[in-house]
Amino acid sequence: MTSQPPILRTKDELRAFRAQIDCEFDRLLHKSCSTLDPRARPSVGLVPTMGALHAGHKSLIQKSLTQNSHTIVSIFVNPTQFAPGEDFSRYPRTFEQDYAMCAALGVSAVFAPEAQEMYEKSNQSLPSSPESNPNKSTILDSGAASALDEVNLLPPKSMGYVLEGFARPSHFAGVLQIVMKLFMLTRAHNAYFGRKDAQQLLIISQMVRDLCIPITIHGCEIVRDDDGLALSSRNRYLQPEDRAAALALPRALESIRRALHSGITKSDELQAIGLQALENIEVEYLEIVNERLELIEEVGNGVCAIVLLAARVGGIRLLDNLWLESKA
């Protein structure tokens, strides 16, 4: 029978758990000094999530489990990456189901703090969860600005304020803030992010390079439902008719893929083909960029090209993308 992973609620509990991993190895090394290779230290994988776990998250956890001796999953709806008026207060929170998935998969620990634990200066601004004070939804929705620490990170100017960053200018600062905290607390060797949030993945990878953070970032393949829709925790917001309409997103990306394989390489032509498949959808952007999120005129020559798509269906904002050529 699989043992239940501990639920860590505070930073100190997470630090102690992480220290125990190293202590256990040191004890074994001392006990069997002639048989245990000191270079075979345990590796820690981190899977950061906001909960409402689905098969996409499951694939990240499984990859970490295969590549590391220990896997820590964080479940935290991070207020600082939500702008005023966004869905922080109603973002799905399904901790019991999420924990059950983590336990069944065999993770080492689940880190599930409250907002006040991660942003100590937010104590006067944020209740612990929407359920703890349902009358403070406006405070929750505007929590991003008030919950930021006095010292905070800003995304790269060339990458953090275009596309998603243009629509949500405070979003990536909040993402980097919480991801950096998780990196420092877990001292993970590997971290796993889905490619569906491509801009997030690229910006976090840039942060790791720029700040010389000793961690390897793994971008994992998009997991899709049987009908082709990219899995997302927000898909549960979709009404049945809206979900059917949302299938235009993967169809548009597939039309671009087919066009590329037929020999069309000009970005404007590929973009036009994709937009034609989205003619009945409210498209925010459909752009073809490189790994620096710079627009490119043509796909090819070994350059990583990514089609990034954001659209609203039934009032729900959905993201999808297609990696046309990638080094990873």
C-alpha positions as CSV (number, residue, x, y, z in Angstrom):
1,M,0.0,0.0,0.0
2,T,1.4,3.4,-1.0
3,S,2.1,5.7,2.0
4,Q,0.3,9.0,2.1
5,P,2.6,11.9,1.3
6,P,2.8,14.6,3.9
7,I,0.9,17.8,3.4
8,L,3.2,20.7,4.1
9,R,1.5,24.0,5.0
10,T,4.3,26.3,5.9
11,K,7.6,27.4,4.6
12,D,9.4,26.0,7.7
13,E,7.7,22.6,7.2
14,L,8.9,22.5,3.6
15,R,12.4,23.5,4.5
16,A,12.5,20.8,7.2
17,F,11.2,18.2,4.7
18,R,13.9,19.2,2.2
19,A,16.6,19.1,4.8
20,Q,15.5,15.6,5.9
21,I,16.1,14.3,2.3
22,D,19.8,15.3,2.5
23,C,20.1,14.2,6.1
24,E,18.8,10.7,5.3
25,F,21.3,10.3,2.5
26,D,24.2,11.5,4.7
27,R,23.2,9.1,7.4
28,L,23.1,6.2,4.9
29,L,26.5,7.4,3.4
30,H,28.0,7.3,6.9
31,K,26.5,3.9,7.7
32,S,27.6,2.2,4.5
33,C,30.6,4.3,3.4
34,S,32.1,1.6,1.3
35,T,29.0,0.7,-0.7
36,L,27.2,3.9,-1.3
37,D,28.5,6.3,-4.0
38,P,28.6,9.8,-2.5
39,R,27.9,11.2,-6.0
40,A,24.5,9.4,-6.0
41,R,22.8,12.0,-4.0
42,P,19.0,12.2,-4.1
43,S,17.5,14.5,-6.7
44,V,14.4,16.6,-6.1
45,G,11.8,17.3,-8.8
46,L,9.3,20.2,-8.3
47,V,6.0,20.4,-10.1
48,P,4.4,23.8,-9.4
49,T,0.6,23.9,-9.8
50,M,-2.4,26.0,-8.9
51,G,-4.4,22.8,-8.2
52,A,-7.5,21.6,-10.1
53,L,-5.2,18.9,-11.4
54,H,-5.9,17.1,-14.6
55,A,-4.1,14.7,-16.9
56,G,-1.7,17.4,-18.0
57,H,-0.5,17.9,-14.5
58,K,-0.4,14.1,-14.1
59,S,2.0,13.9,-17.0
60,L,4.3,16.5,-15.3
61,I,4.3,14.6,-12.0
62,Q,4.9,11.3,-13.8
63,K,7.9,12.7,-15.6
64,S,9.4,14.0,-12.4
65,L,8.8,10.7,-10.7
66,T,10.8,8.9,-13.4
67,Q,13.7,11.4,-13.3
68,N,14.1,12.1,-9.6
69,S,14.3,10.2,-6.3
70,H,11.9,12.7,-4.7
71,T,9.0,14.7,-6.2
72,I,7.4,17.7,-4.5
73,V,4.1,19.0,-5.9
74,S,3.0,22.5,-4.9
75,I,-0.7,23.4,-4.9
76,F,-1.2,27.2,-4.5
77,V,-3.5,29.6,-6.2
78,N,-1.1,32.5,-6.4
79,P,-2.8,35.8,-6.0
80,T,0.0,37.9,-7.4
81,Q,-0.4,36.6,-10.9
82,F,-4.1,37.6,-11.1
83,A,-5.0,41.2,-12.1
84,P,-8.1,43.0,-10.7
85,G,-11.3,41.6,-12.2
86,E,-9.7,38.3,-13.0
87,D,-10.9,34.9,-11.6
88,F,-8.8,34.5,-8.5
89,S,-11.8,34.2,-6.2
90,R,-13.6,31.7,-8.4
91,Y,-10.5,29.8,-9.6
92,P,-11.3,26.1,-9.0
93,R,-10.0,24.7,-5.8
94,T,-10.2,20.9,-5.5
95,F,-7.6,20.1,-2.9
96,E,-9.0,16.7,-1.8
97,Q,-9.1,15.4,-5.4
98,D,-5.7,16.9,-6.1
99,Y,-4.2,15.3,-3.1
100,A,-5.7,12.0,-4.0
101,M,-4.0,12.1,-7.4
102,C,-0.7,13.0,-5.9
103,A,-0.9,10.2,-3.3
104,A,-1.9,7.7,-6.0
105,L,1.0,8.6,-8.1
106,G,3.4,8.3,-5.2
107,V,4.8,11.9,-4.8
108,S,7.1,12.6,-1.9
109,A,5.2,15.6,-0.5
110,V,2.5,18.1,-1.3
111,F,3.2,21.8,-0.4
112,A,-0.2,23.6,0.0
113,P,0.3,26.9,1.8
114,E,-2.2,29.8,2.3
115,A,-1.5,33.2,0.7
116,Q,-0.5,34.7,4.0
117,E,2.3,32.1,4.4
118,M,3.8,33.0,1.0
119,Y,3.2,36.7,1.2
120,E,3.5,37.7,4.8
121,K,2.8,41.4,4.2
122,S,-0.6,40.4,2.7
123,N,-2.1,39.5,6.1
124,Q,-4.2,42.6,6.2
125,S,-5.2,42.3,2.5
126,L,-6.0,38.7,1.7
127,P,-8.2,36.2,3.5
128,S,-6.8,32.6,3.4
129,S,-9.3,31.5,0.8
130,P,-12.6,32.6,-0.8
131,E,-14.4,30.2,1.5
132,S,-12.8,31.7,4.6
133,N,-14.5,35.1,4.0
134,P,-17.0,35.2,1.1
135,N,-17.6,38.9,1.7
136,K,-14.2,39.9,0.6
137,S,-14.3,38.9,-3.1
138,T,-13.3,42.4,-4.2
139,I,-10.2,42.3,-2.0
140,L,-9.3,38.9,-3.4
141,D,-9.8,40.1,-7.0
142,S,-7.5,43.1,-6.3
143,G,-5.1,41.1,-4.3
144,A,-2.3,41.0,-6.8
145,A,-1.0,44.5,-6.2
146,S,-1.3,44.4,-2.4
147,A,0.3,40.9,-2.0
148,L,3.6,41.7,-3.7
149,D,6.6,41.7,-1.4
150,E,8.7,44.8,-1.0
151,V,11.4,43.0,-3.0
152,N,10.0,41.5,-6.2
153,L,11.1,40.3,-9.6
154,L,10.2,41.8,-12.9
155,P,10.0,39.9,-16.2
156,P,12.4,40.7,-19.0
157,K,11.1,43.8,-20.9
158,S,11.3,42.2,-24.3
159,M,9.4,39.0,-23.2
160,G,7.2,39.9,-20.3
161,Y,5.0,42.7,-21.7
162,V,4.0,41.3,-25.1
163,L,1.2,38.8,-25.9
164,E,0.0,37.5,-22.5
165,G,2.0,40.2,-20.8
166,F,0.4,42.9,-22.9
167,A,-3.1,41.7,-21.9
168,R,-2.0,41.0,-18.3
169,P,0.9,43.4,-17.5
170,S,1.3,42.3,-13.9
171,H,0.9,38.6,-14.5
172,F,4.5,37.5,-15.1
173,A,5.9,39.5,-12.2
174,G,3.6,37.4,-10.0
175,V,4.6,34.2,-11.7
176,L,8.3,34.8,-11.3
177,Q,7.8,35.9,-7.7
178,I,6.2,32.6,-6.6
179,V,8.3,30.4,-8.8
180,M,11.5,31.8,-7.4
181,K,10.2,31.3,-3.8
182,L,9.4,27.7,-4.7
183,F,12.8,27.1,-6.2
184,M,14.5,28.5,-3.1
185,L,12.3,26.6,-0.6
186,T,12.6,23.2,-2.3
187,R,16.1,23.5,-3.6
188,A,14.9,21.3,-6.4
189,H,17.2,20.0,-9.1
190,N,14.5,19.8,-11.7
191,A,11.3,21.7,-12.3
192,Y,8.5,20.7,-14.7
193,F,6.2,23.1,-16.6
194,G,3.7,22.4,-19.4
195,R,4.3,23.8,-22.8
196,K,0.7,25.0,-23.0
197,D,1.8,28.1,-21.1
198,A,4.6,28.6,-23.5
199,Q,5.3,32.2,-22.7
200,Q,5.5,31.4,-19.0
201,L,7.9,28.5,-19.7
202,L,10.2,30.7,-21.8
203,I,10.3,33.5,-19.3
204,I,11.0,31.2,-16.3
205,S,13.8,29.6,-18.4
206,Q,15.2,33.1,-19.1
207,M,15.1,33.9,-15.3
208,V,17.0,30.7,-14.5
209,R,19.7,31.6,-17.1
210,D,20.0,35.2,-16.1
211,L,20.1,34.6,-12.3
212,C,22.3,31.5,-12.6
213,I,19.8,29.4,-10.6
214,P,21.0,25.8,-10.2
215,I,17.9,24.1,-11.5
216,T,17.0,22.4,-14.8
217,I,13.7,23.5,-16.4
218,H,11.8,20.8,-18.3
219,G,9.1,21.9,-20.8
220,C,6.6,19.0,-21.1
221,E,4.4,18.3,-24.0
222,I,0.8,19.6,-24.2
223,V,-1.8,17.0,-23.1
224,R,-5.0,17.1,-25.0
225,D,-8.5,15.7,-24.4
226,D,-9.8,13.1,-26.8
227,D,-11.4,15.8,-28.9
228,G,-8.1,17.7,-29.3
229,L,-8.8,20.5,-26.8
230,A,-5.7,21.4,-24.7
231,L,-6.3,20.4,-21.1
232,S,-6.7,23.4,-18.8
233,S,-8.2,23.8,-15.3
234,R,-10.4,26.6,-16.8
235,N,-12.0,24.2,-19.3
236,R,-14.5,23.3,-16.6
237,Y,-16.0,26.8,-17.0
238,L,-17.0,26.0,-20.6
239,Q,-20.7,25.3,-21.4
240,P,-21.2,22.3,-23.7
241,E,-21.8,24.5,-26.7
242,D,-18.8,26.7,-25.9
243,R,-16.6,23.6,-25.6
244,A,-17.6,22.5,-29.0
245,A,-16.8,26.0,-30.4
246,A,-13.4,25.9,-28.6
247,L,-12.3,23.0,-30.8
248,A,-11.6,25.6,-33.4
249,L,-8.4,26.4,-31.6
250,P,-6.7,23.0,-32.1
251,R,-8.1,22.8,-35.6
252,A,-6.6,26.2,-36.4
253,L,-3.2,25.0,-35.2
254,E,-3.5,21.8,-37.0
255,S,-4.3,23.7,-40.2
256,I,-1.1,25.7,-39.7
257,R,0.9,22.5,-39.2
258,R,-0.5,21.0,-42.4
259,A,0.2,24.1,-44.4
260,L,3.8,24.1,-43.1
261,H,4.2,20.5,-44.2
262,S,2.8,21.4,-47.6
263,G,5.7,23.9,-48.1
264,I,4.2,27.2,-46.8
265,T,6.8,28.8,-44.6
266,K,5.9,32.5,-44.6
267,S,4.5,33.5,-41.2
268,D,1.8,35.9,-42.6
269,E,0.5,33.1,-44.8
270,L,0.4,30.6,-42.0
271,Q,-1.2,33.1,-39.7
272,A,-3.9,33.8,-42.3
273,I,-4.6,30.1,-42.6
274,G,-5.0,29.8,-38.9
275,L,-7.3,32.9,-38.6
276,Q,-9.5,31.5,-41.3
277,A,-10.3,28.5,-39.1
278,L,-11.0,30.9,-36.2
279,E,-13.4,33.2,-38.1
280,N,-16.2,32.7,-35.6
281,I,-14.0,33.0,-32.5
282,E,-13.0,36.1,-30.6
283,V,-9.2,35.9,-31.2
284,E,-6.9,38.1,-29.0
285,Y,-3.8,37.1,-30.8
286,L,-2.3,34.5,-33.1
287,E,1.4,35.1,-33.6
288,I,4.4,33.1,-34.8
289,V,7.5,33.9,-32.6
290,N,10.9,32.5,-31.7
291,E,12.1,31.5,-28.2
292,R,12.7,35.2,-27.5
293,L,9.1,35.9,-28.3
294,E,10.1,37.9,-31.3
295,L,7.9,37.9,-34.3
296,I,9.5,35.9,-37.2
297,E,8.8,36.4,-40.9
298,E,9.4,32.8,-41.9
299,V,9.5,29.3,-40.3
300,G,12.6,27.2,-41.0
301,N,16.4,27.3,-40.9
302,G,16.5,25.3,-37.7
303,V,15.0,28.2,-35.7
304,C,12.5,27.3,-33.0
305,A,9.1,28.6,-34.1
306,I,6.0,28.7,-31.8
307,V,2.5,29.6,-32.8
308,L,0.9,31.3,-29.8
309,L,-2.9,31.6,-29.7
310,A,-5.2,33.3,-27.2
311,A,-9.0,33.5,-27.7
312,R,-12.2,33.9,-25.8
313,V,-15.0,31.3,-26.1
314,G,-18.1,31.9,-24.1
315,G,-16.3,34.6,-22.2
316,I,-13.6,32.1,-21.1
317,R,-10.0,32.9,-22.1
318,L,-8.2,30.0,-23.6
319,L,-4.6,29.5,-24.6
320,D,-3.1,27.0,-27.0
321,N,0.1,26.8,-29.1
322,L,2.1,24.8,-31.6
323,W,5.8,24.3,-31.4
324,L,6.8,24.0,-35.0
325,E,10.6,23.5,-34.6
326,S,12.1,23.2,-31.2
327,K,15.5,22.4,-29.8
328,A,14.0,20.9,-26.6
